[in-house]
Amino acid sequence: MAVQRIVVDPITRIEGHLRIEADFDNGKIVNAFSSGTTFRGLEKIMEGRDPRDAWAFVQRICGVCTHIHAIASVQAVEDALGITIPKNADLIRKIMTATQFVQDHVIHFYHLHALDWVDVVSALKADPKATSTLAQSISNYPKSSVGYFTDIQNTLKGFVGSGQLGIFANGYWGHPAYKLPPEANLMAVAHYLEALEWQKDIVRIHTIFGGKNPHPNYLVGGMACAINIDNDNTINMERLDLVAREINKAIDFVNQVYIPDLFAIGSFYKDWGFGGGVTNYMSYGSLADDKTRNTKDAVFPGGIILNRDLSKVMDVDPRDPEQIKEVIDHSWYDYTGDKGGRHPWNGETTVKYTGPKPPYQQLDTAGKYSWIKTPQWMGKSMEVGPLARMLVGYARGNDVIKTSVDGALQKLGVGKESLFSALGRTLARGLETKIMVDYLKTTYDALLANIKAGDSKVFEQSKWDPSTWPKTCQGVGFTEAPRGALAHYVKIDNGKVSLYQAVVPTTWNAAPEDQQHQKGPYEAALIGTPMADPQKPLEIIRIIHSFDPCIACAAHIIDVNTGEPLNDNHFFY
């Protein structure tokens, strides 16, 4: 039987546009190709602008990770100008980061990824009484009565009876890869709907400190908010109390709903060890102490793991031109002069589109086939994201992470090898959420204590005036986004941005192969995966979703009439 090419375009339940082509032979995937199908010109748009305004543009890279792109941008400019922000601003930024992680991970689990493991239609066969018993056996969440699950099932019956599944349409319901019993499916569907309501509440924290969500307000030198606990027109005690309430609600939801569901569902998929992909993992580190900035000792430490060897961790430095490079062997870009890899401070965003015009049948995978570049560490493909962070933290000996991972593996009854899979990636994201929601409470307490001690400063203005800046400087803001390692690079000449490059998590994970045919993480993760029905590629969706793709971060904007990158006159997001 000839090799069959399977095309999934677009991958749904993600941010942005991603195409996957996979070669299927003898019951499994033997090769795979990942293509970002849209161009972004934000790096070009930034040239010539005031660097203090950069964050407001580049946070529009994505409508999901708006906060973290803004933070990476302001940190890049602060790094270039030598600005140290006040303690309150640092704590508020960390609260904003933790808030985004918690909301984002819960949304991913229930609304983007759960339906790869949960058969919605099967929930119609569930016994609500047995579902109630199941729910109460794993959690003390108050919404677990027979009547509650009966109402959810009746609502679902209404969808199905009308012939319109609504938000549950276009699933591969009944696929043999689904393993949950009907009662577990009904419980998961109920919590899917609960999470839709809950996620609207936690983002109030962003609106309090940043004015709005999405796209909160930020400021080079600190935060764009004023603190006075006795003033009605600032962040006062009433606003801070609201933050505390939302944090407590988040802790309850994560502990009573998300984590119990994660283990309940995961227990039925313990043998699903597919989707491991590349064997190298990278974390820049996140939430380091504001005084030492030592990412080795951060809440999520930085480092490199090669070949899944957890006995060794190497340091990573985004500034080092020999460590971080982007190659474009199979990307629709061109470099002037040397065609080898480029460190982002010497990067280019120059289009060389030679690909097909939609609609088309198949990518030219022997040539350029993606708008996504291929970032590498020391010439190697690296997976980034929650699994990479947990593995690096585990290998660094972080007590909280080690206890969390070891406890989870013991509870599921599996070994460390299970981490290197789509299931392991999903488990790591949940464990990270638990760590992050607890950190959210600790950091809020530290902020409140600092304010009550009399410190209300949130902005450092000593270097706000461009006349005090060096004529030429450069900086990098690197951190961890929910989906992985994120770095924004800026060069400033005569007070204006002369170069801007963002190397984002999905660029690392969704990268096309390099000249030596070294696969990107998505591509590598698919190879070797068995498929029950190539006409219903649930297994492909399941593995890709385990990375939580955000192609908006890696994709671009192009004028479909001219084929040219859009300039700032077109930028109207």
N, C-alpha and C positions, 0 to 999 in steps of 0.2 A: 504494500500500500504506500502511495506517495506521501511525502510530508505535506501536511495541511497547514496553510497559513490562516491563523485566527486573528481577526482585527476587532478590537474594542475601541470605538471612537464615537463620542467621548466617553471616558470613564465618568460615571455619574457619582453623586454624593461626595464631591470634592469641590474645592475652590479653584476655578479656572478650567483650562482645556488641556486634556492629556489623552494621547493616543497610544495604545499598546498593540504591538503586533507580535504574535507568538507562533512559533513553528511547533506543530503537534504531530507526534509520531509514536506508534506503539503504546498508546494510552497515556503519554506524558509529554510535557513541554520540553523540547530539546534546544530551543533558542528563543530569545526574546529581545525586543527593541522598544525603547521608551522615547516618545517624541512629544515635546511641548510644541503646540501648534500655533502659538500667537507670540508676537514680538512686543517687547516693552522698551520704550526709549527714555525712561526716567533719568538714567545716568546722563544722557545728552541734554535733557531738559534742565538739569541742575547747573550746567556750565554757564558762568557769568552771573550767577545769582549771589545774593548776600548769604553767607554760610549760616547765619543765625536763622534764616528762613527755611533751610534745607529740610528740617524735620517735617514741616507741614506738607511738603510735596511728597517726600519719600515714604511717609507713613501711609500714603494712598497706594503704595505698592499692593496692598491687600486690605480688604474690608474685614478680615478676621484678626490678623496679627497687627493691628494698627498701632497699639501701644509699643510693642517691642521694636518695631522699625523706627519709631520716633526716638526711643531711648538710645538705640544704637547710633542714630544720626547725631543727636545732641552730644553724646559721649565722644563721637569722632571729632566734632568741632571743639569741644572742651579739651580733648587730648591735644589737638593742634595748637590751641591758644594757651594751654597750661592753666586751665581753670579748675579749681577745687570747689565743689558745691557744699552748701551747709548740710549739717547732719539731718535736719528735718526733711530737706529735699531728697536726700539719699534714702531715708526711710520711706517716704511717700512713694518714690519710684519703685522701691522693692515691694511695697503693698500693691501697687498697680500691676507689677509683674506677676506676683503670686495670684492676684485676682484673675488675670487673664489666663494663666495656666489652668487654674481650677475650672473656670467656666469652659474654656476651650476643650479640655480633656473630657469633661462630662458630656459636652455636646458631641464630641467625636464618638465616644463610646456608644451613646444611645441613638443619635440621629444620623451618623455617617457610617458606623461600622457594625452596630448590633444586628442589623438586618442581614448581614452576611452569615450570621450564626443562628439567628432567630427566624423561624418560619411563622410568619404572621397568620396565614390562613389556618395553620394547624391549631392555633389558639381557639378556633371555633369549636373544636372537639373537647376542650378542657372542661373538667369538672370544677366550678368555682369554689366548692367546698375544699377539694383537694388542693387547689391553688392557694387558698387561704392558709391551709395547714402548712404548705411548703413555705410560703412567705414568712409565717410566724416562726418557723423553725430556723431561719437564717438571720432574722433581724427583728428588732422591736419597733420597726417603723409603724406608726399608728394606722396608716391606710392599708389594712390587710384583712379586712372583714370579707365574709362571703358576699354580702351585698355589694361591696365595692367592686369586687372582681366580676360579679354578675352584671353590674352596670357597664363595665368596660367591655365585656363580651357582647352585650346587646348593642353597644355602639358599633363595635366591629362588625356584627351581623348586619347592621344597617348599611355599612359601607359595601359589604360583599353582596347583599341582597339587591342593592341598587345597580350592581354591575360596574360601579365606580369605586375603586379602592382608595381614591384620593391620594394622600401622602404615602400610602402603601402600594401604589400601583407599580407595575413593571418589575416586580421581583420574580426570582426563580422559585416560587413557592412549590413545595413538593420535591425539590431536588434531593437526590440521595445523600448529598453531603451534609444535609441538616440532620442533627442528632438529638435535639432537645425533645422531651416529652411535651404533650400539649399544655400541661399545667405550667411548666417553666416558660413556654412560649407566651402564655397569657400574662404571667407575672411580668415578663420583660416588656411586653407591649404596654401594659399599664404604666410601668416606670418610664418608658419612652415618652408617654404623654405627660407624666409628672415632670420630667426633666424639661420639657418645653416651657412649662410655666416657671419652674425654679430658675432657669438660666437668665430670665429677664430681671430677676431681683438682684443677683450678685453684681451685675454691671453698674448698679447704683453707686458702687464704690468709685468707679471711674468717673461718673458724673459729678460726684462730690469734689474730688480732687482735680479733675480735668475738665469739668464743665459739661461734658457730653460723652456719649459712646454711640457709635464708633467714632474714631478719630478724636480722642481727648486732646486738650491743649497742653503744650510743654514749653520749655524755655531754656535756651542755652544759659547755663549758670545756675540752674535750680528748677523750681516749679512755678507755674503761672497761677498760684493761688495764695491768698492771704489768710493767716491764722490769727484769730483773736477770740478766745473762748467766751468773751462777754459781749461780742458785737454781733448784731443781727445780720450784717451784710458781709460777713466773712465766714470762714470755716470755724464754727463755734462749737460749744459743747453738744448742742442738739444734733449737729451734723456728725460729730464724732461718735455720738451714741448710736446713730443710725448705721454708721460703718460697723460698729461692734455687733449690732443685731444681725446685719447681713453676714458677717463672718461666722457668727454662731449658727445661723441657718445653713450656711455652706458646710460647716463641720458636721452638722446633723445629717445633711443629705449625702455627703460623701461616705460617712461611717455607717449609716442605716440603709442606704439604697445602693449607691454605686459599688462599693467594695463587696457587699454581700452578693449582688448580682454578678459581679465579675467572677467570683469564685464558684458560684452556682453554675453559671454557664460554662466556665472553663473546665469544670470537673467532667463535662461530657466530651471534651475535645482534647483530653490529655495526650492522645496519640497523634494529634495533628501537628507533626513536627516539620512541616514544610515551610518554605519561604525564608530560609536562613540567609541566603544571599552572600554578599561579600563577608569576609572574615575579619575585617578591620573596622574599628570604631573610634570616633573622635568626639570629644566634648571640649569646648572652650572654657567651660566652667561658668557658674552663675551664682549670684547672691553671695559674693565674698564679703568679708569684713570691710567696712568702709575706711578703716585706717590702714590695714596691711595690703588690701587688694590682692591677697595671695589666693589664686584660684585653686591651688592644691587643697586648701583647707576650706573652700567654699561649701555652701549647703549642697551644691552639686559640683564636685571637683572637676577640674580640667585635666585632659591628658589624652594619650593615644594608646590603644590596644591593637596589637597585630596578631593575626592568625588565631584569634580567640584565646590567647594566652593570658589568663587573668593573674599570672604570677609576675607579670612585668607591665609597668606603665611608663610611657615616655612623655616628656613634656611637649607641649604644643605652643608655638608663638606665631600668631597671625601676622606679626610685623616682619618675620623673617622671609626674605624673598626666595630662599631656597626651600622653605617648607610648604608654603601655600602658592599654588599656581593654577591658572585656568587654561586648559587646552581646548582647541576648537576643531580638532580633526574631523569630527562628524557634526559640527554645529554650523548654522548658517551665518557665520561671521568671518571676518578677515582681519589679520594683523599686518600692519606695515612692517617691512624689514623682516626681522627674525620671526619665523612662523612657529617657534616653539611655545611652551607655556609662558604665561605672564603672571607675575605677582600683581594684585589689584592696584597697587600704587602706580603701576605701569600699564594698566589695563586699557583696552579699547572696546568700544561698542560700535563696530563698523559692520554694516550688513553686507553679506555676499550671498544672496538668496538664489539657489540653483534648484530648488525643490519643485514638486508638482503643485499645480493650482487645483484647489478643490472644485468638484469632487474627484477623487482619485482612488485607485484600487489598492496601491501598495507603495510603501516608502522605498526610496533607493538607499538601502542600508549599506551599500558599498561606498556611498559618498556621504554627503552631509544630509542629516535627516531630522534635526531638531533645532528649535530656537534656544534651547538650554545649553549653556557651556558645560564643560567637564572640569570641575575643581578637583584637585588632588593634593594629598599631603605626601611630600617626598616621592611623588610619582605614583602613589597608590590611591585607589578608590576607597572612600571611607563612608561608612554609614553614620548618620547623625540622628539625634532624636532621643526620646525617652529611654529606649533600650541602651543606646550608647552611654547616656548619662548614668544610668544605673550600673552598667558594667564597669565604667571608669571609677565611679564612686566605690563600688564593691572592691575593685582591685586596689584602690587607694587606701582601703581599710577604714572607710567612713562607717562609724558604728551604727548610725541610724539606717543607712542604706543596707549594710550587711545584715542587720537584724530583720529588716523588712523583706529582703530577698530570700534569706534562709527560711524565714517563717512561712512565706508564701509557697515556696517549693515543698516544704514539709506538709503544708495543709493540702496541697494538690496531690502529694505523693509522687512527685517527679524529681528528676535530677537536674543539675545545672545545664545539661545539654538541651533541655526543653526551652531554655531562654533564647536559643538561636533559631527562632522560628517566628511565624506570624503570631502564634499564640503567645510566645515569650514577649514579643513587642507590645502586644495588647496588655499583658499582665504588667509589664514595666510601666506603662502609662498610668495604670490605676494605682500602683504603689507610689509612683511619683506624686500623684494627686493627693494621696493621703499625707505624704511628707509636706507638700506645699500648703495644704490647708491648715496644718498645724503651725507651719512657719508664718502663715498669714496672721494668725492670732498672736504669736510671739512678737512679731514686728509691730503690729498695731499697739500692743502694750508698751513697747519701747518708745514709740512715737508719742503716745499719750503721756508717759512719764517725763519725756524730754520737754514737752509743751508745759506740763504742770510745774516743771522746774524753772520755768521762766524763759525758755528759748522759743521764740516764734519766727526766727529767721528762715526764709525758704529760698533766698536768691542772693547770689554773689555778683555784685555789679562792678567790681574793680576793673575788669577787663572787657566791659561791654562796649566801650568806645573803640571803633576801628583804628583810630589814630595811635592807639597803644599796641596794636598788633605788630608782629614781625612782618616784613615785606613778603616773605615766602615761608610757608609752614605746611606741615601735613599731619594728619592724625587718623586714628582708627578707633572705632567703637565696636568692641566685640562682646558678645553675651550669648545666652541661650534663649532661643524662641521656643514655644511649645513643640515645634517640629524639629528643632535641632540647632546646630551651631550657626550663628549669624554674625556677620561683620560688615560694617559700613566704612569705607575708606574715602578720605577727602584730601585734596590739595587746595591750598588757598594762596592766591597770588594777588597782591595789591588789594586786599580786602574782598576779593571775589573768588568763587569756586572755579578753579581751573580744571579739576578732574574729580569725578565722583564715581565710585564703583560699589555695588552691593553684592556680596556673595552670600546667598541666603540658603536656608536649610534644604529646600526642595531642589535647588541647583545641585547640591551634593547628592541627594538621593535619586533624583530623576535624570541624572546625567546620562548622555549617550556614551557608547564605548569610545576608547581612545584609539590611537593609531596601532597599538599593539593588540587590539581587540579585547582589552581589559574592560569588562562590563561595569556599568553603573549599578548601584544597589538595587533599584527596581528590577532591572534586567536580570541580574544574577539571581535575585530571589525567586524568580519565576521558573528558572531552569531546573528540571528534575521533578516538577510538581505533577502528580497524576491528575487526570481530569475524567470525571464520570461521563460528561456529555459536552463535546466541543461546541455544540450549538447553544449551550447554556453555560457560559464560562464563569460560573460562580467562584471557582477556585482562583482565577485570575483576579477577580474583584476583591476577594477576601484578602489576598496577599498584598495587593497594592494599597487597599484601604488601611492595612495594618501600619503603614508608614504615615498615615494621615496626610495625603498629598495636598499641597497648597500651591497649585501651579501659577496662581496670580503672582506669587512671590518670584517665580522663576521666569514667567512669561512676559511678553512685551506688547507694544501697540504698534501697528504698522498701517500705513495708508494703503488700502486694498486696490486703489486705482493706480497709484504710482509705484508701489512697492517700496517706498521710502519710509524711514522712521518718522513718526509724527514729531513736529517741533512744538515749542511752547505755545504757539498760537492755537494748536489743536487741543491743548491740555485743559479739559473742562470738568474733570471728575467732581 
